[in-house]
Amino acid sequence: MVRLEPGPGIVLWRERLDRAAQTALVAAVRALVAEAPFYRPQMPKSGAPFSVEETNFGPLGWLSEPGGYRYGATHPVTGKPWPAMPPALLALWQAVADYPHEPECCLVNLYRGEARMGLHQDRDEEALEAPVVSLSLGDNARFRIGGTTRKGPTQSFLLQSGDVLRFGGPARLAFHGIDKVVAGSSTLIPGGGRINLTLRRVTRPAA
Ligand SMILES: O=C(O)CCC(=O)C(=O)O
């Protein structure tokens, strides 16, 4: 496993999860998706559909709706609470987050076809002192990250299956996104595509 620091506050562990761990996690994710199916969120205001499909695990799920972004405890289609996070993800957070409290949201992004994610900040959380930890599974993706202003310089690098990225501290509010996914570059996910699991602490823990 190689540990890289592409910028202040950004750490990238190449192939932090080996193939067996990735396969086990994909099976766990698929079982949970049977309970909390992928759906296509809508952009605030315009209501335009995302190219990415999403679901969530954990006590809080991140939602994008015509009314805005928010965290909520239930799936917007089924109305049921989000399923608990797989233990392997909690263990990953404990190993890499360098933060003493559990994550509350695992946002699951499914990229198929031309799906991508525009540059954005993760800023709907109260606990901005906690980092964002993100795991890539399946097809390779070109990830772009810049600074805390939309128009500033950016860098990009390929995220491959098993890679884990953490951004926090000076990079916690960095603009980031996915330029493109290289279809067919991995055989990990049945049906193809890329799954990204993004772990975040949402609320500030009681003192
Ligand atoms: O798919 C990725 O690697 C990035 C996902 C992301 O930026 C997000 O969900 O906020």
The ligand as an ORCA input file, in Angstrom:
! r2SCAN-3c Opt
* xyz 0 1
  O     -17.102      9.625     -6.458
  C     -16.205     10.207     -5.859
  O     -15.061      9.767     -5.741
  C     -16.498     11.573     -5.253
  C     -17.847     11.650     -4.606
  C     -18.115     13.005     -4.034
  O     -17.408     13.938     -4.282
  C     -19.250     13.224     -3.149
  O     -20.097     12.326     -2.990
  O     -19.337     14.327     -2.574
*
